[in-house]
């Protein structure tokens, strides 16, 4: 049960962080103008570049999202009761004998 709760938390937090980062980071605009000397035609091309931290955050978010999905879908181990375990019920029974 705890794995599933942690998985849900990781998945939701990675999705919300993705939305926040997507809104906050604006790409850097690089405008390049080239002029052809033969025809005199000027061409302007705009390239958008994101900072390196943007890509680092996305890699971390992808890893967090995958880990969260793994925790949600992972099956928990079922422990079987052991009659010789050291629980209070068994210690009371053995002390009364």
MISEKOL-476755 format. One record per residue: x, y negated, z of N, C-alpha, C in turn; residue in three letters; residue number from 1. Coordinates in pm, 1 decimal. Example, Ala and Ser with C-alpha at 12.3 -4.5 7.8 and 13.67 -1.06 7.14 Angstrom:
BEGIN
+----------+----------+----------+----------+----------+----------+----------+----------+----------+------+-----+
|       nX |       nY |       nZ |      caX |      caY |      caZ |       cX |       cY |       cZ | rest |  nr |
+----------+----------+----------+----------+----------+----------+----------+----------+----------+------+-----+
|   1319.0 |    569.0 |    780.0 |   1230.0 |    450.0 |    780.0 |   1320.0 |    330.0 |    780.0 |  ALA |   1 |
|   1285.0 |    225.0 |    708.0 |   1367.0 |    106.0 |    714.0 |   1290.0 |     -3.0 |    787.0 |  SER |   2 |
+----------+----------+----------+----------+----------+----------+----------+----------+----------+------+-----+
***
This chain:
BEGIN
+----------+----------+----------+----------+----------+----------+----------+----------+----------+------+-----+
|       nX |       nY |       nZ |      caX |      caY |      caZ |       cX |       cY |       cZ | rest |  nr |
+----------+----------+----------+----------+----------+----------+----------+----------+----------+------+-----+
|     82.1 |    119.1 |      0.0 |      0.0 |      0.0 |      0.0 |     86.7 |   -125.8 |      0.0 |  UNK |   1 |
|    197.4 |   -119.1 |     71.8 |    285.5 |   -235.2 |     79.6 |    354.8 |   -260.2 |    -54.2 |  UNK |   2 |
|    391.0 |   -152.5 |   -124.7 |    453.9 |   -168.5 |   -255.7 |    359.3 |   -239.6 |   -351.6 |  UNK |   3 |
|    234.4 |   -201.7 |   -348.3 |    136.4 |   -262.1 |   -438.2 |    118.0 |   -410.4 |   -407.0 |  UNK |   4 |
|    116.4 |   -446.7 |   -279.5 |    101.3 |   -587.6 |   -241.6 |    221.9 |   -669.1 |   -287.2 |  UNK |   5 |
|    340.9 |   -613.6 |   -269.6 |    461.8 |   -683.2 |   -314.9 |    461.1 |   -695.0 |   -466.7 |  UNK |   6 |
|    416.5 |   -591.3 |   -535.9 |    409.0 |   -595.4 |   -681.5 |    312.6 |   -701.2 |   -732.0 |  UNK |   7 |
|    197.6 |   -712.1 |   -667.4 |    100.6 |   -815.0 |   -705.9 |    158.2 |   -953.3 |   -681.5 |  UNK |   8 |
|    225.4 |   -971.5 |   -568.0 |    287.4 |  -1100.4 |   -537.9 |    393.2 |  -1136.0 |   -642.2 |  UNK |   9 |
|    481.1 |  -1041.8 |   -675.7 |    587.0 |  -1069.5 |   -773.1 |    529.9 |  -1100.7 |   -911.1 |  UNK |  10 |
|    428.1 |  -1026.7 |   -950.9 |    368.6 |  -1048.4 |  -1082.3 |    300.8 |  -1184.5 |  -1090.0 |  UNK |  11 |
|    220.6 |  -1217.0 |   -990.9 |    151.0 |  -1346.3 |   -992.6 |    247.9 |  -1463.2 |   -980.4 |  UNK |  12 |
|    348.7 |  -1449.6 |   -895.0 |    444.2 |  -1559.5 |   -880.1 |    525.4 |  -1580.1 |  -1007.4 |  UNK |  13 |
|    558.7 |  -1471.9 |  -1078.0 |    633.3 |  -1489.3 |  -1202.9 |    546.2 |  -1554.6 |  -1310.3 |  UNK |  14 |
|    417.7 |  -1518.4 |  -1315.3 |    329.1 |  -1581.8 |  -1413.2 |    308.1 |  -1730.0 |  -1383.5 |  UNK |  15 |
|    287.1 |  -1763.4 |  -1257.0 |    268.2 |  -1903.9 |  -1221.4 |    395.5 |  -1984.8 |  -1243.3 |  UNK |  16 |
|    510.0 |  -1927.6 |  -1212.3 |    636.4 |  -1996.7 |  -1235.5 |    659.0 |  -2017.4 |  -1384.9 |  UNK |  17 |
|    620.7 |  -1919.9 |  -1465.6 |    631.1 |  -1935.6 |  -1611.1 |    549.3 |  -2055.7 |  -1658.2 |  UNK |  18 |
|    427.4 |  -2067.9 |  -1609.5 |    343.0 |  -2180.0 |  -1651.1 |    401.2 |  -2313.9 |  -1607.3 |  UNK |  19 |
|    456.7 |  -2318.9 |  -1487.1 |    515.5 |  -2443.1 |  -1436.9 |    639.1 |  -2480.1 |  -1517.7 |  UNK |  20 |
|    726.5 |  -2383.7 |  -1542.2 |    849.1 |  -2411.0 |  -1617.6 |    815.1 |  -2450.8 |  -1760.6 |  UNK |  21 |
|    714.9 |  -2388.4 |  -1817.5 |    675.3 |  -2421.2 |  -1953.8 |    626.5 |  -2565.4 |  -1963.9 |  UNK |  22 |
|    561.0 |  -2615.3 |  -1859.8 |    513.5 |  -2753.6 |  -1861.8 |    624.7 |  -2853.6 |  -1830.6 |  UNK |  23 |
|    718.3 |  -2816.4 |  -1743.6 |    819.3 |  -2912.1 |  -1699.0 |    933.3 |  -2932.9 |  -1798.2 |  UNK |  24 |
|    978.1 |  -2826.9 |  -1862.6 |   1093.6 |  -2838.7 |  -1950.5 |   1050.4 |  -2883.7 |  -2089.2 |  UNK |  25 |
|   1102.0 |  -2996.3 |  -2130.5 |   1080.4 |  -3043.4 |  -2266.4 |   1206.4 |  -3014.7 |  -2346.9 |  UNK |  26 |
|   1190.5 |  -2974.3 |  -2470.6 |   1310.1 |  -2948.1 |  -2550.5 |   1382.9 |  -3077.8 |  -2584.6 |  UNK |  27 |
|   1513.8 |  -3066.7 |  -2600.5 |   1595.6 |  -3181.1 |  -2640.7 |   1587.2 |  -3190.7 |  -2792.5 |  UNK |  28 |
|   1557.1 |  -3309.9 |  -2840.1 |   1537.0 |  -3328.9 |  -2983.5 |   1666.9 |  -3376.0 |  -3048.0 |  UNK |  29 |
|   1714.2 |  -3302.5 |  -3147.3 |   1830.9 |  -3341.9 |  -3225.8 |   1784.1 |  -3372.8 |  -3367.0 |  UNK |  30 |
|   1800.2 |  -3499.3 |  -3407.3 |   1755.5 |  -3539.3 |  -3540.0 |   1878.0 |  -3553.5 |  -3630.3 |  UNK |  31 |
|   1876.4 |  -3479.9 |  -3738.7 |   1987.9 |  -3481.3 |  -3832.4 |   1936.5 |  -3535.6 |  -3965.7 |  UNK |  32 |
|   2001.3 |  -3640.3 |  -4015.1 |   1964.7 |  -3694.3 |  -4145.8 |   2080.6 |  -3671.7 |  -4241.6 |  UNK |  33 |
|   2048.9 |  -3620.8 |  -4356.5 |   2149.7 |  -3598.5 |  -4460.1 |   2104.8 |  -3668.4 |  -4587.3 |  UNK |  34 |
|   2201.6 |  -3725.4 |  -4656.7 |   2172.3 |  -3795.2 |  -4781.7 |   2250.4 |  -3729.4 |  -4894.5 |  UNK |  35 |
|   2179.9 |  -3694.6 |  -4999.4 |   2244.9 |  -3638.3 |  -5117.7 |   2300.1 |  -3753.7 |  -5199.8 |  UNK |  36 |
|   2429.6 |  -3753.8 |  -5224.8 |   2493.9 |  -3865.1 |  -5294.6 |   2456.0 |  -3870.3 |  -5443.3 |  UNK |  37 |
|   2423.6 |  -3757.8 |  -5502.9 |   2390.0 |  -3757.0 |  -5646.0 |   2250.6 |  -3812.3 |  -5671.5 |  UNK |  38 |
|   2153.8 |  -3769.9 |  -5592.0 |   2016.2 |  -3812.5 |  -5617.7 |   1971.4 |  -3925.0 |  -5525.4 |  UNK |  39 |
|   2040.1 |  -3944.5 |  -5414.0 |   2002.6 |  -4049.9 |  -5320.6 |   1887.1 |  -4011.7 |  -5229.4 |  UNK |  40 |
|   1852.1 |  -3884.7 |  -5226.5 |   1741.3 |  -3837.6 |  -5143.5 |   1791.5 |  -3816.7 |  -5001.2 |  UNK |  41 |
|   1719.8 |  -3873.1 |  -4906.4 |   1754.2 |  -3857.5 |  -4765.5 |   1660.4 |  -3754.9 |  -4702.9 |  UNK |  42 |
|   1719.1 |  -3656.9 |  -4637.4 |   1641.8 |  -3551.5 |  -4572.4 |   1663.2 |  -3560.5 |  -4422.3 |  UNK |  43 |
|   1554.9 |  -3560.9 |  -4349.1 |   1563.2 |  -3563.9 |  -4202.9 |   1514.3 |  -3429.7 |  -4149.3 |  UNK |  44 |
|   1595.6 |  -3368.1 |  -4066.9 |   1554.0 |  -3242.9 |  -4003.7 |   1567.0 |  -3258.2 |  -3853.1 |  UNK |  45 |
|   1468.8 |  -3206.5 |  -3783.8 |   1464.7 |  -3217.7 |  -3638.4 |   1480.3 |  -3078.2 |  -3579.5 |  UNK |  46 |
|   1576.0 |  -3063.3 |  -3489.0 |   1598.3 |  -2937.4 |  -3418.9 |   1565.6 |  -2956.8 |  -3271.9 |  UNK |  47 |
|   1493.5 |  -2863.3 |  -3216.1 |   1460.2 |  -2868.6 |  -3074.5 |   1543.0 |  -2764.7 |  -3000.7 |  UNK |  48 |
|   1611.9 |  -2808.4 |  -2897.3 |   1694.6 |  -2718.2 |  -2818.6 |   1654.8 |  -2728.7 |  -2672.0 |  UNK |  49 |
|   1651.3 |  -2613.4 |  -2607.6 |   1622.0 |  -2608.9 |  -2465.4 |   1752.9 |  -2598.7 |  -2388.2 |  UNK |  50 |
|   1755.6 |  -2652.1 |  -2265.9 |   1877.1 |  -2636.7 |  -2185.2 |   1900.8 |  -2490.4 |  -2147.6 |  UNK |  51 |
|   2023.4 |  -2457.6 |  -2110.6 |   2059.2 |  -2319.4 |  -2077.8 |   1981.1 |  -2269.2 |  -1956.5 |  UNK |  52 |
|   1955.0 |  -2356.4 |  -1860.7 |   1883.5 |  -2314.8 |  -1739.6 |   1742.9 |  -2265.6 |  -1773.3 |  UNK |  53 |
|   1684.7 |  -2319.5 |  -1878.0 |   1552.5 |  -2275.4 |  -1924.0 |   1554.5 |  -2126.9 |  -1957.8 |  UNK |  54 |
|   1655.0 |  -2082.5 |  -2031.0 |   1664.3 |  -1942.6 |  -2071.2 |   1700.1 |  -1853.8 |  -1953.6 |  UNK |  55 |
|   1782.4 |  -1903.7 |  -1862.3 |   1817.5 |  -1825.8 |  -1742.7 |   1692.8 |  -1801.0 |  -1657.9 |  UNK |  56 |
|   1610.3 |  -1904.5 |  -1641.8 |   1486.7 |  -1890.6 |  -1564.0 |   1394.1 |  -1788.6 |  -1630.3 |  UNK |  57 |
|   1384.4 |  -1791.7 |  -1762.8 |   1297.5 |  -1696.2 |  -1831.3 |   1346.0 |  -1552.7 |  -1817.3 |  UNK |  58 |
|   1476.2 |  -1531.4 |  -1820.1 |   1528.6 |  -1395.7 |  -1801.2 |   1495.0 |  -1346.0 |  -1660.8 |  UNK |  59 |
|   1512.5 |  -1432.7 |  -1560.7 |   1479.7 |  -1395.2 |  -1422.8 |   1330.0 |  -1367.0 |  -1409.1 |  UNK |  60 |
|   1247.2 |  -1446.9 |  -1474.4 |   1102.1 |  -1425.6 |  -1467.6 |   1060.5 |  -1294.9 |  -1534.3 |  UNK |  61 |
|   1123.9 |  -1259.7 |  -1643.8 |   1091.7 |  -1133.1 |  -1710.9 |   1128.4 |  -1015.6 |  -1621.6 |  UNK |  62 |
|   1246.0 |  -1022.9 |  -1558.7 |   1288.1 |   -915.7 |  -1468.1 |   1192.3 |   -905.4 |  -1349.7 |  UNK |  63 |
|   1152.7 |  -1019.8 |  -1293.8 |   1059.9 |  -1020.7 |  -1180.5 |    923.6 |   -964.3 |  -1220.4 |  UNK |  64 |
|    877.0 |   -999.3 |  -1338.1 |    747.7 |   -949.4 |  -1385.9 |    751.3 |   -797.6 |  -1403.7 |  UNK |  65 |
|    857.4 |   -746.5 |  -1464.6 |    869.2 |   -601.5 |  -1485.1 |    878.1 |   -528.8 |  -1351.6 |  UNK |  66 |
|    953.8 |   -584.6 |  -1257.1 |    965.0 |   -524.1 |  -1124.4 |    829.6 |   -523.4 |  -1053.1 |  UNK |  67 |
|    753.8 |   -632.7 |  -1065.8 |    620.9 |   -638.6 |  -1005.7 |    526.2 |   -535.5 |  -1064.0 |  UNK |  68 |
|    528.8 |   -519.0 |  -1195.9 |    444.5 |   -418.0 |  -1260.4 |    485.8 |   -278.3 |  -1215.4 |  UNK |  69 |
|    616.3 |   -256.2 |  -1200.9 |    663.6 |   -125.6 |  -1153.1 |    610.6 |    -96.7 |  -1012.7 |  UNK |  70 |
|    617.4 |   -197.3 |   -924.2 |    568.6 |   -177.1 |   -787.5 |    417.9 |   -153.3 |   -784.4 |  UNK |  71 |
|    344.5 |   -217.1 |   -874.0 |    199.6 |   -197.3 |   -877.4 |    166.4 |    -55.1 |   -923.2 |  UNK |  72 |
|    237.2 |     -6.8 |  -1024.1 |    204.6 |    123.3 |  -1082.4 |    273.4 |    240.8 |  -1014.1 |  UNK |  73 |
|    371.6 |    214.1 |   -928.2 |    445.3 |    323.3 |   -863.0 |    355.5 |    394.1 |   -762.5 |  UNK |  74 |
|    368.3 |    524.6 |   -757.9 |    290.5 |    602.6 |   -661.7 |    367.8 |    610.7 |   -531.8 |  UNK |  75 |
|    295.7 |    595.2 |   -422.8 |    360.2 |    604.2 |   -292.4 |    368.5 |    749.3 |   -249.4 |  UNK |  76 |
|    471.8 |    781.7 |   -176.2 |    490.0 |    918.1 |   -128.1 |    388.9 |    946.7 |    -17.7 |  UNK |  77 |
|    329.4 |   1062.0 |    -24.2 |    235.9 |   1103.8 |     79.0 |    311.8 |   1187.6 |    181.7 |  UNK |  78 |
|    303.6 |   1147.9 |    305.1 |    371.3 |   1221.2 |    411.4 |    272.6 |   1317.8 |    474.9 |  UNK |  79 |
|    314.4 |   1440.7 |    493.3 |    226.4 |   1537.5 |    557.7 |    258.0 |   1541.7 |    706.4 |  UNK |  80 |
|    156.8 |   1572.0 |    781.9 |    174.6 |   1575.2 |    926.7 |    254.5 |   1697.7 |    967.6 |  UNK |  81 |
|    343.7 |   1676.4 |   1059.0 |    429.3 |   1784.1 |   1107.6 |    386.4 |   1816.6 |   1250.7 |  UNK |  82 |
|    351.1 |   1941.7 |   1280.1 |    305.8 |   1974.6 |   1416.0 |    417.1 |   1964.8 |   1520.2 |  UNK |  83 |
|    539.8 |   1965.7 |   1479.2 |    650.0 |   1958.4 |   1575.2 |    707.4 |   1818.1 |   1588.5 |  UNK |  84 |
|    635.9 |   1719.9 |   1534.0 |    686.3 |   1583.0 |   1539.6 |    682.8 |   1530.0 |   1681.8 |  UNK |  85 |
|    755.7 |   1424.3 |   1703.8 |    770.1 |   1367.9 |   1836.9 |    670.0 |   1253.1 |   1855.5 |  UNK |  86 |
|    543.3 |   1278.9 |   1841.1 |    441.2 |   1176.3 |   1858.4 |    385.8 |   1183.5 |   2000.1 |  UNK |  87 |
|    319.7 |   1079.4 |   2047.2 |    268.8 |   1080.3 |   2184.9 |    171.7 |   1194.5 |   2214.4 |  UNK |  88 |
|     89.8 |   1234.8 |   2115.3 |     -4.2 |   1343.6 |   2140.3 |     69.1 |   1474.1 |   2170.5 |  UNK |  89 |
|    173.1 |   1501.1 |   2094.9 |    246.5 |   1625.9 |   2113.2 |    331.9 |   1623.2 |   2238.9 |  UNK |  90 |
|    383.8 |   1507.1 |   2274.2 |    464.9 |   1501.8 |   2396.1 |    376.8 |   1518.6 |   2519.7 |  UNK |  91 |
|    252.5 |   1467.8 |   2514.5 |    162.2 |   1485.0 |   2628.5 |    125.0 |   1631.9 |   2646.2 |  UNK |  92 |
|    102.7 |   1700.7 |   2535.8 |     66.2 |   1842.4 |   2543.2 |    182.2 |   1923.8 |   2599.7 |  UNK |  93 |
|    301.7 |   1894.8 |   2553.7 |    415.9 |   1974.1 |   2599.1 |    452.7 |   1941.5 |   2743.8 |  UNK |  94 |
|    425.6 |   1820.8 |   2791.6 |    456.7 |   1786.1 |   2929.8 |    359.7 |   1852.6 |   3027.2 |  UNK |  95 |
|    234.6 |   1872.5 |   2984.6 |    136.4 |   1932.5 |   3074.7 |    160.5 |   2081.9 |   3094.6 |  UNK |  96 |
|    230.5 |   2146.4 |   3005.4 |    257.6 |   2290.9 |   3018.5 |    363.7 |   2315.4 |   3115.7 |  UNK |  97 |
+----------+----------+----------+----------+----------+----------+----------+----------+----------+------+-----+
***
